[in-house]
Amino acid sequence: MSEDHCTIGDEPKPPYAECVLCRKPTEYPESYRGITLCPVCEWQEAQRTACSG
Ligand SMILES: [Zn+2]
């Protein structure tokens, strides 16, 4: 049993687009065309849409 202690702390992150609502990093790439929402806002939008039916 050998554990790999990979200490790669400063891993270069891909440039993610900001959430248009809270400006947090989203899971969308910066080159994404359209409205980018973070998982939280995306969920809230989904809830809002679901309730307005
Ligand atoms: Zn957000």
mmCIF file of the protein (N, C-alpha, C, O) and its ligand, coordinates in Angstrom:
data_MODEL
# 
_entry.id   MODEL 
# 
loop_
_entity.id 
_entity.type 
_entity.pdbx_number_of_molecules 
1 polymer     1 
2 non-polymer 1 
# 
_entity_poly.entity_id                      1 
_entity_poly.type                           'polypeptide(L)' 
_entity_poly.nstd_linkage                   no 
_entity_poly.nstd_monomer                   no 
_entity_poly.pdbx_seq_one_letter_code       MSEDHCTIGDEPKPPYAECVLCRKPTEYPESYRGITLCPVCEWQEAQRTACSG 
_entity_poly.pdbx_seq_one_letter_code_can   MSEDHCTIGDEPKPPYAECVLCRKPTEYPESYRGITLCPVCEWQEAQRTACSG 
_entity_poly.pdbx_strand_id                 A 
# 
loop_
_entity_poly_seq.entity_id 
_entity_poly_seq.num 
_entity_poly_seq.mon_id 
_entity_poly_seq.hetero 
1 1  MET n 
1 2  SER n 
1 3  GLU n 
1 4  ASP n 
1 5  HIS n 
1 6  CYS n 
1 7  THR n 
1 8  ILE n 
1 9  GLY n 
1 10 ASP n 
1 11 GLU n 
1 12 PRO n 
1 13 LYS n 
1 14 PRO n 
1 15 PRO n 
1 16 TYR n 
1 17 ALA n 
1 18 GLU n 
1 19 CYS n 
1 20 VAL n 
1 21 LEU n 
1 22 CYS n 
1 23 ARG n 
1 24 LYS n 
1 25 PRO n 
1 26 THR n 
1 27 GLU n 
1 28 TYR n 
1 29 PRO n 
1 30 GLU n 
1 31 SER n 
1 32 TYR n 
1 33 ARG n 
1 34 GLY n 
1 35 ILE n 
1 36 THR n 
1 37 LEU n 
1 38 CYS n 
1 39 PRO n 
1 40 VAL n 
1 41 CYS n 
1 42 GLU n 
1 43 TRP n 
1 44 GLN n 
1 45 GLU n 
1 46 ALA n 
1 47 GLN n 
1 48 ARG n 
1 49 THR n 
1 50 ALA n 
1 51 CYS n 
1 52 SER n 
1 53 GLY n 
# 
loop_
_struct_asym.id 
_struct_asym.entity_id 
A 1 
B 2 
# 
loop_
_chem_comp.id 
_chem_comp.type 
_chem_comp.mon_nstd_flag 
ALA 'L-peptide linking' y 
ARG 'L-peptide linking' y 
ASP 'L-peptide linking' y 
CYS 'L-peptide linking' y 
GLN 'L-peptide linking' y 
GLU 'L-peptide linking' y 
GLY 'peptide linking'   y 
HIS 'L-peptide linking' y 
ILE 'L-peptide linking' y 
LEU 'L-peptide linking' y 
LYS 'L-peptide linking' y 
MET 'L-peptide linking' y 
PRO 'L-peptide linking' y 
SER 'L-peptide linking' y 
THR 'L-peptide linking' y 
TRP 'L-peptide linking' y 
TYR 'L-peptide linking' y 
VAL 'L-peptide linking' y 
ZN  non-polymer         . 
# 
_pdbx_entity_nonpoly.entity_id   2 
_pdbx_entity_nonpoly.name        ? 
_pdbx_entity_nonpoly.comp_id     ZN 
# 
_pdbx_nonpoly_scheme.asym_id         B 
_pdbx_nonpoly_scheme.entity_id       2 
_pdbx_nonpoly_scheme.mon_id          ZN 
_pdbx_nonpoly_scheme.ndb_seq_num     1 
_pdbx_nonpoly_scheme.pdb_seq_num     101 
_pdbx_nonpoly_scheme.auth_seq_num    101 
_pdbx_nonpoly_scheme.pdb_mon_id      ZN 
_pdbx_nonpoly_scheme.auth_mon_id     ZN 
_pdbx_nonpoly_scheme.pdb_strand_id   A 
_pdbx_nonpoly_scheme.pdb_ins_code    . 
# 
loop_
_atom_site.group_PDB 
_atom_site.id 
_atom_site.type_symbol 
_atom_site.label_atom_id 
_atom_site.label_alt_id 
_atom_site.label_comp_id 
_atom_site.label_asym_id 
_atom_site.label_entity_id 
_atom_site.label_seq_id 
_atom_site.pdbx_PDB_ins_code 
_atom_site.Cartn_x 
_atom_site.Cartn_y 
_atom_site.Cartn_z 
_atom_site.occupancy 
_atom_site.B_iso_or_equiv 
_atom_site.pdbx_formal_charge 
_atom_site.auth_seq_id 
_atom_site.auth_comp_id 
_atom_site.auth_asym_id 
_atom_site.auth_atom_id 
_atom_site.pdbx_PDB_model_num 
ATOM   1   N  N  . MET A 1 1  ? 0.840   -1.199 0.000   1.00 0.00 ? 1   MET A N  1 
ATOM   2   C  CA . MET A 1 1  ? 0.000   0.000  0.000   1.00 0.00 ? 1   MET A CA 1 
ATOM   3   C  C  . MET A 1 1  ? 0.877   1.253  0.000   1.00 0.00 ? 1   MET A C  1 
ATOM   4   O  O  . MET A 1 1  ? 1.462   1.616  1.021   1.00 0.00 ? 1   MET A O  1 
ATOM   5   N  N  . SER A 1 2  ? 0.955   1.871  -1.103  1.00 0.00 ? 2   SER A N  1 
ATOM   6   C  CA . SER A 1 2  ? 1.737   3.114  -1.157  1.00 0.00 ? 2   SER A CA 1 
ATOM   7   C  C  . SER A 1 2  ? 0.840   4.247  -1.632  1.00 0.00 ? 2   SER A C  1 
ATOM   8   O  O  . SER A 1 2  ? 0.232   4.200  -2.702  1.00 0.00 ? 2   SER A O  1 
ATOM   9   N  N  . GLU A 1 3  ? 0.789   5.245  -0.800  1.00 0.00 ? 3   GLU A N  1 
ATOM   10  C  CA . GLU A 1 3  ? -0.043  6.378  -1.167  1.00 0.00 ? 3   GLU A CA 1 
ATOM   11  C  C  . GLU A 1 3  ? 0.763   7.388  -1.980  1.00 0.00 ? 3   GLU A C  1 
ATOM   12  O  O  . GLU A 1 3  ? 1.913   7.706  -1.676  1.00 0.00 ? 3   GLU A O  1 
ATOM   13  N  N  . ASP A 1 4  ? 0.124   7.858  -2.993  1.00 0.00 ? 4   ASP A N  1 
ATOM   14  C  CA . ASP A 1 4  ? 0.799   8.872  -3.799  1.00 0.00 ? 4   ASP A CA 1 
ATOM   15  C  C  . ASP A 1 4  ? 0.451   10.254 -3.285  1.00 0.00 ? 4   ASP A C  1 
ATOM   16  O  O  . ASP A 1 4  ? -0.693  10.704 -3.355  1.00 0.00 ? 4   ASP A O  1 
ATOM   17  N  N  . HIS A 1 5  ? 1.443   10.891 -2.784  1.00 0.00 ? 5   HIS A N  1 
ATOM   18  C  CA . HIS A 1 5  ? 1.205   12.246 -2.295  1.00 0.00 ? 5   HIS A CA 1 
ATOM   19  C  C  . HIS A 1 5  ? 1.637   13.245 -3.353  1.00 0.00 ? 5   HIS A C  1 
ATOM   20  O  O  . HIS A 1 5  ? 2.730   13.809 -3.309  1.00 0.00 ? 5   HIS A O  1 
ATOM   21  N  N  . CYS A 1 6  ? 0.767   13.435 -4.272  1.00 0.00 ? 6   CYS A N  1 
ATOM   22  C  CA . CYS A 1 6  ? 1.063   14.389 -5.330  1.00 0.00 ? 6   CYS A CA 1 
ATOM   23  C  C  . CYS A 1 6  ? 0.768   15.792 -4.822  1.00 0.00 ? 6   CYS A C  1 
ATOM   24  O  O  . CYS A 1 6  ? -0.382  16.153 -4.572  1.00 0.00 ? 6   CYS A O  1 
ATOM   25  N  N  . THR A 1 7  ? 1.786   16.539 -4.683  1.00 0.00 ? 7   THR A N  1 
ATOM   26  C  CA . THR A 1 7  ? 1.606   17.894 -4.158  1.00 0.00 ? 7   THR A CA 1 
ATOM   27  C  C  . THR A 1 7  ? 1.630   18.899 -5.295  1.00 0.00 ? 7   THR A C  1 
ATOM   28  O  O  . THR A 1 7  ? 2.488   19.780 -5.360  1.00 0.00 ? 7   THR A O  1 
ATOM   29  N  N  . ILE A 1 8  ? 0.677   18.744 -6.175  1.00 0.00 ? 8   ILE A N  1 
ATOM   30  C  CA . ILE A 1 8  ? 0.567   19.720 -7.256  1.00 0.00 ? 8   ILE A CA 1 
ATOM   31  C  C  . ILE A 1 8  ? -0.522  20.708 -6.851  1.00 0.00 ? 8   ILE A C  1 
ATOM   32  O  O  . ILE A 1 8  ? -1.692  20.547 -7.198  1.00 0.00 ? 8   ILE A O  1 
ATOM   33  N  N  . GLY A 1 9  ? -0.123  21.702 -6.132  1.00 0.00 ? 9   GLY A N  1 
ATOM   34  C  CA . GLY A 1 9  ? -1.105  22.641 -5.602  1.00 0.00 ? 9   GLY A CA 1 
ATOM   35  C  C  . GLY A 1 9  ? -1.452  23.739 -6.581  1.00 0.00 ? 9   GLY A C  1 
ATOM   36  O  O  . GLY A 1 9  ? -2.595  24.190 -6.654  1.00 0.00 ? 9   GLY A O  1 
ATOM   37  N  N  . ASP A 1 10 ? -0.465  24.158 -7.321  1.00 0.00 ? 10  ASP A N  1 
ATOM   38  C  CA . ASP A 1 10 ? -0.714  25.282 -8.228  1.00 0.00 ? 10  ASP A CA 1 
ATOM   39  C  C  . ASP A 1 10 ? -0.966  24.782 -9.639  1.00 0.00 ? 10  ASP A C  1 
ATOM   40  O  O  . ASP A 1 10 ? -0.262  25.123 -10.590 1.00 0.00 ? 10  ASP A O  1 
ATOM   41  N  N  . GLU A 1 11 ? -1.972  23.980 -9.730  1.00 0.00 ? 11  GLU A N  1 
ATOM   42  C  CA . GLU A 1 11 ? -2.324  23.468 -11.041 1.00 0.00 ? 11  GLU A CA 1 
ATOM   43  C  C  . GLU A 1 11 ? -2.991  24.566 -11.852 1.00 0.00 ? 11  GLU A C  1 
ATOM   44  O  O  . GLU A 1 11 ? -3.938  25.196 -11.380 1.00 0.00 ? 11  GLU A O  1 
ATOM   45  N  N  . PRO A 1 12 ? -2.520  24.797 -13.038 1.00 0.00 ? 12  PRO A N  1 
ATOM   46  C  CA . PRO A 1 12 ? -3.146  25.844 -13.858 1.00 0.00 ? 12  PRO A CA 1 
ATOM   47  C  C  . PRO A 1 12 ? -4.559  25.475 -14.242 1.00 0.00 ? 12  PRO A C  1 
ATOM   48  O  O  . PRO A 1 12 ? -4.804  24.453 -14.883 1.00 0.00 ? 12  PRO A O  1 
ATOM   49  N  N  . LYS A 1 13 ? -5.470  26.313 -13.843 1.00 0.00 ? 13  LYS A N  1 
ATOM   50  C  CA . LYS A 1 13 ? -6.870  26.040 -14.136 1.00 0.00 ? 13  LYS A CA 1 
ATOM   51  C  C  . LYS A 1 13 ? -7.251  26.667 -15.474 1.00 0.00 ? 13  LYS A C  1 
ATOM   52  O  O  . LYS A 1 13 ? -6.763  27.740 -15.830 1.00 0.00 ? 13  LYS A O  1 
ATOM   53  N  N  . PRO A 1 14 ? -8.106  26.002 -16.191 1.00 0.00 ? 14  PRO A N  1 
ATOM   54  C  CA . PRO A 1 14 ? -8.596  26.579 -17.440 1.00 0.00 ? 14  PRO A CA 1 
ATOM   55  C  C  . PRO A 1 14 ? -9.439  27.801 -17.136 1.00 0.00 ? 14  PRO A C  1 
ATOM   56  O  O  . PRO A 1 14 ? -10.103 27.861 -16.101 1.00 0.00 ? 14  PRO A O  1 
ATOM   57  N  N  . PRO A 1 15 ? -9.416  28.750 -18.010 1.00 0.00 ? 15  PRO A N  1 
ATOM   58  C  CA . PRO A 1 15 ? -10.186 29.974 -17.770 1.00 0.00 ? 15  PRO A CA 1 
ATOM   59  C  C  . PRO A 1 15 ? -11.677 29.723 -17.877 1.00 0.00 ? 15  PRO A C  1 
ATOM   60  O  O  . PRO A 1 15 ? -12.225 29.538 -18.964 1.00 0.00 ? 15  PRO A O  1 
ATOM   61  N  N  . TYR A 1 16 ? -12.308 29.722 -16.736 1.00 0.00 ? 16  TYR A N  1 
ATOM   62  C  CA . TYR A 1 16 ? -13.752 29.524 -16.736 1.00 0.00 ? 16  TYR A CA 1 
ATOM   63  C  C  . TYR A 1 16 ? -14.468 30.868 -16.806 1.00 0.00 ? 16  TYR A C  1 
ATOM   64  O  O  . TYR A 1 16 ? -13.990 31.887 -16.309 1.00 0.00 ? 16  TYR A O  1 
ATOM   65  N  N  . ALA A 1 17 ? -15.606 30.825 -17.429 1.00 0.00 ? 17  ALA A N  1 
ATOM   66  C  CA . ALA A 1 17 ? -16.401 32.045 -17.523 1.00 0.00 ? 17  ALA A CA 1 
ATOM   67  C  C  . ALA A 1 17 ? -17.024 32.349 -16.160 1.00 0.00 ? 17  ALA A C  1 
ATOM   68  O  O  . ALA A 1 17 ? -17.268 31.452 -15.354 1.00 0.00 ? 17  ALA A O  1 
ATOM   69  N  N  . GLU A 1 18 ? -17.267 33.613 -15.934 1.00 0.00 ? 18  GLU A N  1 
ATOM   70  C  CA . GLU A 1 18 ? -17.902 34.001 -14.679 1.00 0.00 ? 18  GLU A CA 1 
ATOM   71  C  C  . GLU A 1 18 ? -19.402 33.802 -14.765 1.00 0.00 ? 18  GLU A C  1 
ATOM   72  O  O  . GLU A 1 18 ? -20.000 33.889 -15.837 1.00 0.00 ? 18  GLU A O  1 
ATOM   73  N  N  . CYS A 1 19 ? -19.992 33.537 -13.623 1.00 0.00 ? 19  CYS A N  1 
ATOM   74  C  CA . CYS A 1 19 ? -21.440 33.478 -13.552 1.00 0.00 ? 19  CYS A CA 1 
ATOM   75  C  C  . CYS A 1 19 ? -21.978 34.885 -13.785 1.00 0.00 ? 19  CYS A C  1 
ATOM   76  O  O  . CYS A 1 19 ? -21.469 35.856 -13.224 1.00 0.00 ? 19  CYS A O  1 
ATOM   77  N  N  . VAL A 1 20 ? -22.990 34.983 -14.600 1.00 0.00 ? 20  VAL A N  1 
ATOM   78  C  CA . VAL A 1 20 ? -23.517 36.296 -14.943 1.00 0.00 ? 20  VAL A CA 1 
ATOM   79  C  C  . VAL A 1 20 ? -24.287 36.903 -13.767 1.00 0.00 ? 20  VAL A C  1 
ATOM   80  O  O  . VAL A 1 20 ? -24.566 38.102 -13.755 1.00 0.00 ? 20  VAL A O  1 
ATOM   81  N  N  . LEU A 1 21 ? -24.621 36.087 -12.803 1.00 0.00 ? 21  LEU A N  1 
ATOM   82  C  CA . LEU A 1 21 ? -25.395 36.580 -11.673 1.00 0.00 ? 21  LEU A CA 1 
ATOM   83  C  C  . LEU A 1 21 ? -24.515 36.889 -10.469 1.00 0.00 ? 21  LEU A C  1 
ATOM   84  O  O  . LEU A 1 21 ? -24.587 37.982 -9.908  1.00 0.00 ? 21  LEU A O  1 
ATOM   85  N  N  . CYS A 1 22 ? -23.688 35.933 -10.074 1.00 0.00 ? 22  CYS A N  1 
ATOM   86  C  CA . CYS A 1 22 ? -22.905 36.142 -8.863  1.00 0.00 ? 22  CYS A CA 1 
ATOM   87  C  C  . CYS A 1 22 ? -21.412 36.246 -9.158  1.00 0.00 ? 22  CYS A C  1 
ATOM   88  O  O  . CYS A 1 22 ? -20.609 36.429 -8.243  1.00 0.00 ? 22  CYS A O  1 
ATOM   89  N  N  . ARG A 1 23 ? -21.044 36.131 -10.411 1.00 0.00 ? 23  ARG A N  1 
ATOM   90  C  CA . ARG A 1 23 ? -19.665 36.305 -10.854 1.00 0.00 ? 23  ARG A CA 1 
ATOM   91  C  C  . ARG A 1 23 ? -18.715 35.282 -10.237 1.00 0.00 ? 23  ARG A C  1 
ATOM   92  O  O  . ARG A 1 23 ? -17.516 35.529 -10.110 1.00 0.00 ? 23  ARG A O  1 
ATOM   93  N  N  . LYS A 1 24 ? -19.255 34.155 -9.864  1.00 0.00 ? 24  LYS A N  1 
ATOM   94  C  CA . LYS A 1 24 ? -18.384 33.071 -9.440  1.00 0.00 ? 24  LYS A CA 1 
ATOM   95  C  C  . LYS A 1 24 ? -17.967 32.274 -10.671 1.00 0.00 ? 24  LYS A C  1 
ATOM   96  O  O  . LYS A 1 24 ? -18.651 32.302 -11.694 1.00 0.00 ? 24  LYS A O  1 
ATOM   97  N  N  . PRO A 1 25 ? -16.864 31.576 -10.573 1.00 0.00 ? 25  PRO A N  1 
ATOM   98  C  CA . PRO A 1 25 ? -16.448 30.764 -11.719 1.00 0.00 ? 25  PRO A CA 1 
ATOM   99  C  C  . PRO A 1 25 ? -17.427 29.642 -11.989 1.00 0.00 ? 25  PRO A C  1 
ATOM   100 O  O  . PRO A 1 25 ? -17.885 28.964 -11.069 1.00 0.00 ? 25  PRO A O  1 
ATOM   101 N  N  . THR A 1 26 ? -17.739 29.456 -13.246 1.00 0.00 ? 26  THR A N  1 
ATOM   102 C  CA . THR A 1 26 ? -18.689 28.427 -13.620 1.00 0.00 ? 26  THR A CA 1 
ATOM   103 C  C  . THR A 1 26 ? -17.948 27.214 -14.159 1.00 0.00 ? 26  THR A C  1 
ATOM   104 O  O  . THR A 1 26 ? -16.719 27.158 -14.127 1.00 0.00 ? 26  THR A O  1 
ATOM   105 N  N  . GLU A 1 27 ? -18.696 26.260 -14.647 1.00 0.00 ? 27  GLU A N  1 
ATOM   106 C  CA . GLU A 1 27 ? -18.076 25.084 -15.255 1.00 0.00 ? 27  GLU A CA 1 
ATOM   107 C  C  . GLU A 1 27 ? -17.971 25.269 -16.765 1.00 0.00 ? 27  GLU A C  1 
ATOM   108 O  O  . GLU A 1 27 ? -17.553 24.365 -17.490 1.00 0.00 ? 27  GLU A O  1 
ATOM   109 N  N  . TYR A 1 28 ? -18.352 26.438 -17.218 1.00 0.00 ? 28  TYR A N  1 
ATOM   110 C  CA . TYR A 1 28 ? -18.274 26.704 -18.642 1.00 0.00 ? 28  TYR A CA 1 
ATOM   111 C  C  . TYR A 1 28 ? -16.942 27.341 -18.983 1.00 0.00 ? 28  TYR A C  1 
ATOM   112 O  O  . TYR A 1 28 ? -16.420 28.140 -18.206 1.00 0.00 ? 28  TYR A O  1 
ATOM   113 N  N  . PRO A 1 29 ? -16.391 27.001 -20.123 1.00 0.00 ? 29  PRO A N  1 
ATOM   114 C  CA . PRO A 1 29 ? -15.163 27.660 -20.551 1.00 0.00 ? 29  PRO A CA 1 
ATOM   115 C  C  . PRO A 1 29 ? -15.438 29.113 -20.912 1.00 0.00 ? 29  PRO A C  1 
ATOM   116 O  O  . PRO A 1 29 ? -16.572 29.494 -21.204 1.00 0.00 ? 29  PRO A O  1 
ATOM   117 N  N  . GLU A 1 30 ? -14.403 29.898 -20.887 1.00 0.00 ? 30  GLU A N  1 
ATOM   118 C  CA . GLU A 1 30 ? -14.575 31.321 -21.154 1.00 0.00 ? 30  GLU A CA 1 
ATOM   119 C  C  . GLU A 1 30 ? -15.077 31.550 -22.581 1.00 0.00 ? 30  GLU A C  1 
ATOM   120 O  O  . GLU A 1 30 ? -15.687 32.574 -22.887 1.00 0.00 ? 30  GLU A O  1 
ATOM   121 N  N  . SER A 1 31 ? -14.808 30.582 -23.432 1.00 0.00 ? 31  SER A N  1 
ATOM   122 C  CA . SER A 1 31 ? -15.202 30.728 -24.827 1.00 0.00 ? 31  SER A CA 1 
ATOM   123 C  C  . SER A 1 31 ? -16.650 30.324 -25.053 1.00 0.00 ? 31  SER A C  1 
ATOM   124 O  O  . SER A 1 31 ? -17.149 30.359 -26.178 1.00 0.00 ? 31  SER A O  1 
ATOM   125 N  N  . TYR A 1 32 ? -17.320 29.940 -23.965 1.00 0.00 ? 32  TYR A N  1 
ATOM   126 C  CA . TYR A 1 32 ? -18.711 29.516 -24.084 1.00 0.00 ? 32  TYR A CA 1 
ATOM   127 C  C  . TYR A 1 32 ? -19.567 30.675 -24.545 1.00 0.00 ? 32  TYR A C  1 
ATOM   128 O  O  . TYR A 1 32 ? -19.508 31.774 -23.993 1.00 0.00 ? 32  TYR A O  1 
ATOM   129 N  N  . ARG A 1 33 ? -20.355 30.415 -25.556 1.00 0.00 ? 33  ARG A N  1 
ATOM   130 C  CA . ARG A 1 33 ? -21.217 31.484 -26.071 1.00 0.00 ? 33  ARG A CA 1 
ATOM   131 C  C  . ARG A 1 33 ? -22.598 31.344 -25.475 1.00 0.00 ? 33  ARG A C  1 
ATOM   132 O  O  . ARG A 1 33 ? -23.289 30.349 -25.695 1.00 0.00 ? 33  ARG A O  1 
ATOM   133 N  N  . GLY A 1 34 ? -22.984 32.325 -24.736 1.00 0.00 ? 34  GLY A N  1 
ATOM   134 C  CA . GLY A 1 34 ? -24.301 32.276 -24.108 1.00 0.00 ? 34  GLY A CA 1 
ATOM   135 C  C  . GLY A 1 34 ? -24.201 32.663 -22.652 1.00 0.00 ? 34  GLY A C  1 
ATOM   136 O  O  . GLY A 1 34 ? -23.165 33.128 -22.179 1.00 0.00 ? 34  GLY A O  1 
ATOM   137 N  N  . ILE A 1 35 ? -25.284 32.464 -21.964 1.00 0.00 ? 35  ILE A N  1 
ATOM   138 C  CA . ILE A 1 35 ? -25.343 32.834 -20.557 1.00 0.00 ? 35  ILE A CA 1 
ATOM   139 C  C  . ILE A 1 35 ? -24.690 31.746 -19.726 1.00 0.00 ? 35  ILE A C  1 
ATOM   140 O  O  . ILE A 1 35 ? -25.060 30.574 -19.802 1.00 0.00 ? 35  ILE A O  1 
ATOM   141 N  N  . THR A 1 36 ? -23.724 32.151 -18.939 1.00 0.00 ? 36  THR A N  1 
ATOM   142 C  CA . THR A 1 36 ? -23.028 31.180 -18.098 1.00 0.00 ? 36  THR A CA 1 
ATOM   143 C  C  . THR A 1 36 ? -23.462 31.361 -16.653 1.00 0.00 ? 36  THR A C  1 
ATOM   144 O  O  . THR A 1 36 ? -23.347 32.446 -16.082 1.00 0.00 ? 36  THR A O  1 
ATOM   145 N  N  . LEU A 1 37 ? -23.952 30.300 -16.088 1.00 0.00 ? 37  LEU A N  1 
ATOM   146 C  CA . LEU A 1 37 ? -24.382 30.328 -14.695 1.00 0.00 ? 37  LEU A CA 1 
ATOM   147 C  C  . LEU A 1 37 ? -23.593 29.295 -13.904 1.00 0.00 ? 37  LEU A C  1 
ATOM   148 O  O  . LEU A 1 37 ? -23.290 28.208 -14.396 1.00 0.00 ? 37  LEU A O  1 
ATOM   149 N  N  . CYS A 1 38 ? -23.272 29.656 -12.685 1.00 0.00 ? 38  CYS A N  1 
ATOM   150 C  CA . CYS A 1 38 ? -22.619 28.691 -11.814 1.00 0.00 ? 38  CYS A CA 1 
ATOM   151 C  C  . CYS A 1 38 ? -23.660 27.645 -11.405 1.00 0.00 ? 38  CYS A C  1 
ATOM   152 O  O  . CYS A 1 38 ? -24.859 27.880 -11.562 1.00 0.00 ? 38  CYS A O  1 
ATOM   153 N  N  . PRO A 1 39 ? -23.229 26.514 -10.893 1.00 0.00 ? 39  PRO A N  1 
ATOM   154 C  CA . PRO A 1 39 ? -24.178 25.455 -10.530 1.00 0.00 ? 39  PRO A CA 1 
ATOM   155 C  C  . PRO A 1 39 ? -25.288 25.941 -9.606  1.00 0.00 ? 39  PRO A C  1 
ATOM   156 O  O  . PRO A 1 39 ? -26.434 25.509 -9.730  1.00 0.00 ? 39  PRO A O  1 
ATOM   157 N  N  . VAL A 1 40 ? -24.960 26.826 -8.695  1.00 0.00 ? 40  VAL A N  1 
ATOM   158 C  CA . VAL A 1 40 ? -25.952 27.316 -7.742  1.00 0.00 ? 40  VAL A CA 1 
ATOM   159 C  C  . VAL A 1 40 ? -27.016 28.136 -8.453  1.00 0.00 ? 40  VAL A C  1 
ATOM   160 O  O  . VAL A 1 40 ? -28.211 27.884 -8.293  1.00 0.00 ? 40  VAL A O  1 
ATOM   161 N  N  . CYS A 1 41 ? -26.587 29.108 -9.232  1.00 0.00 ? 41  CYS A N  1 
ATOM   162 C  CA . CYS A 1 41 ? -27.544 29.955 -9.925  1.00 0.00 ? 41  CYS A CA 1 
ATOM   163 C  C  . CYS A 1 41 ? -28.308 29.163 -10.977 1.00 0.00 ? 41  CYS A C  1 
ATOM   164 O  O  . CYS A 1 41 ? -29.487 29.411 -11.229 1.00 0.00 ? 41  CYS A O  1 
ATOM   165 N  N  . GLU A 1 42 ? -27.617 28.210 -11.581 1.00 0.00 ? 42  GLU A N  1 
ATOM   166 C  CA . GLU A 1 42 ? -28.278 27.388 -12.575 1.00 0.00 ? 42  GLU A CA 1 
ATOM   167 C  C  . GLU A 1 42 ? -29.432 26.625 -11.924 1.00 0.00 ? 42  GLU A C  1 
ATOM   168 O  O  . GLU A 1 42 ? -30.521 26.499 -12.485 1.00 0.00 ? 42  GLU A O  1 
ATOM   169 N  N  . TRP A 1 43 ? -29.157 26.131 -10.741 1.00 0.00 ? 43  TRP A N  1 
ATOM   170 C  CA . TRP A 1 43 ? -30.178 25.384 -10.011 1.00 0.00 ? 43  TRP A CA 1 
ATOM   171 C  C  . TRP A 1 43 ? -31.336 26.299 -9.630  1.00 0.00 ? 43  TRP A C  1 
ATOM   172 O  O  . TRP A 1 43 ? -32.504 25.925 -9.738  1.00 0.00 ? 43  TRP A O  1 
ATOM   173 N  N  . GLN A 1 44 ? -30.993 27.494 -9.186  1.00 0.00 ? 44  GLN A N  1 
ATOM   174 C  CA . GLN A 1 44 ? -32.033 28.435 -8.782  1.00 0.00 ? 44  GLN A CA 1 
ATOM   175 C  C  . GLN A 1 44 ? -32.882 28.845 -9.976  1.00 0.00 ? 44  GLN A C  1 
ATOM   176 O  O  . GLN A 1 44 ? -34.101 28.981 -9.870  1.00 0.00 ? 44  GLN A O  1 
ATOM   177 N  N  . GLU A 1 45 ? -32.230 29.039 -11.101 1.00 0.00 ? 45  GLU A N  1 
ATOM   178 C  CA . GLU A 1 45 ? -32.972 29.376 -12.310 1.00 0.00 ? 45  GLU A CA 1 
ATOM   179 C  C  . GLU A 1 45 ? -33.908 28.230 -12.692 1.00 0.00 ? 45  GLU A C  1 
ATOM   180 O  O  . GLU A 1 45 ? -35.043 28.454 -13.112 1.00 0.00 ? 45  GLU A O  1 
ATOM   181 N  N  . ALA A 1 46 ? -33.429 27.036 -12.544 1.00 0.00 ? 46  ALA A N  1 
ATOM   182 C  CA . ALA A 1 46 ? -34.229 25.857 -12.879 1.00 0.00 ? 46  ALA A CA 1 
ATOM   183 C  C  . ALA A 1 46 ? -35.451 25.780 -11.957 1.00 0.00 ? 46  ALA A C  1 
ATOM   184 O  O  . ALA A 1 46 ? -36.558 25.455 -12.384 1.00 0.00 ? 46  ALA A O  1 
ATOM   185 N  N  . GLN A 1 47 ? -35.213 26.088 -10.693 1.00 0.00 ? 47  GLN A N  1 
ATOM   186 C  CA . GLN A 1 47 ? -36.321 26.068 -9.739  1.00 0.00 ? 47  GLN A CA 1 
ATOM   187 C  C  . GLN A 1 47 ? -37.352 27.136 -10.117 1.00 0.00 ? 47  GLN A C  1 
ATOM   188 O  O  . GLN A 1 47 ? -38.559 26.894 -10.099 1.00 0.00 ? 47  GLN A O  1 
ATOM   189 N  N  . ARG A 1 48 ? -36.848 28.307 -10.454 1.00 0.00 ? 48  ARG A N  1 
ATOM   190 C  CA . ARG A 1 48 ? -37.752 29.403 -10.795 1.00 0.00 ? 48  ARG A CA 1 
ATOM   191 C  C  . ARG A 1 48 ? -38.577 29.048 -12.016 1.00 0.00 ? 48  ARG A C  1 
ATOM   192 O  O  . ARG A 1 48 ? -39.784 29.281 -12.065 1.00 0.00 ? 48  ARG A O  1 
ATOM   193 N  N  . THR A 1 49 ? -37.902 28.483 -12.991 1.00 0.00 ? 49  THR A N  1 
ATOM   194 C  CA . THR A 1 49 ? -38.591 28.105 -14.217 1.00 0.00 ? 49  THR A CA 1 
ATOM   195 C  C  . THR A 1 49 ? -39.620 27.025 -13.940 1.00 0.00 ? 49  THR A C  1 
ATOM   196 O  O  . THR A 1 49 ? -40.717 27.028 -14.500 1.00 0.00 ? 49  THR A O  1 
ATOM   197 N  N  . ALA A 1 50 ? -39.243 26.097 -13.061 1.00 0.00 ? 50  ALA A N  1 
ATOM   198 C  CA . ALA A 1 50 ? -40.128 24.991 -12.769 1.00 0.00 ? 50  ALA A CA 1 
ATOM   199 C  C  . ALA A 1 50 ? -41.371 25.467 -12.026 1.00 0.00 ? 50  ALA A C  1 
ATOM   200 O  O  . ALA A 1 50 ? -42.446 24.884 -12.169 1.00 0.00 ? 50  ALA A O  1 
ATOM   201 N  N  . CYS A 1 51 ? -41.226 26.517 -11.238 1.00 0.00 ? 51  CYS A N  1 
ATOM   202 C  CA . CYS A 1 51 ? -42.333 26.982 -10.426 1.00 0.00 ? 51  CYS A CA 1 
ATOM   203 C  C  . CYS A 1 51 ? -43.247 27.929 -11.172 1.00 0.00 ? 51  CYS A C  1 
ATOM   204 O  O  . CYS A 1 51 ? -44.377 28.170 -10.748 1.00 0.00 ? 51  CYS A O  1 
ATOM   205 N  N  . SER A 1 52 ? -42.767 28.467 -12.282 1.00 0.00 ? 52  SER A N  1 
ATOM   206 C  CA . SER A 1 52 ? -43.567 29.456 -12.967 1.00 0.00 ? 52  SER A CA 1 
ATOM   207 C  C  . SER A 1 52 ? -44.420 28.795 -14.049 1.00 0.00 ? 52  SER A C  1 
ATOM   208 O  O  . SER A 1 52 ? -44.743 29.412 -15.064 1.00 0.00 ? 52  SER A O  1 
ATOM   209 N  N  . GLY A 1 53 ? -44.768 27.566 -13.821 1.00 0.00 ? 53  GLY A N  1 
ATOM   210 C  CA . GLY A 1 53 ? -45.558 26.875 -14.818 1.00 0.00 ? 53  GLY A CA 1 
ATOM   211 C  C  . GLY A 1 53 ? -46.956 26.817 -14.350 1.00 0.00 ? 53  GLY A C  1 
ATOM   212 O  O  . GLY A 1 53 ? -47.817 26.271 -15.040 1.00 0.00 ? 53  GLY A O  1 
HETATM 213 ZN ZN . ZN  B 2 .  ? -23.934 32.221 -9.820  1.00 0.00 2 101 ZN  A ZN 1 
# 
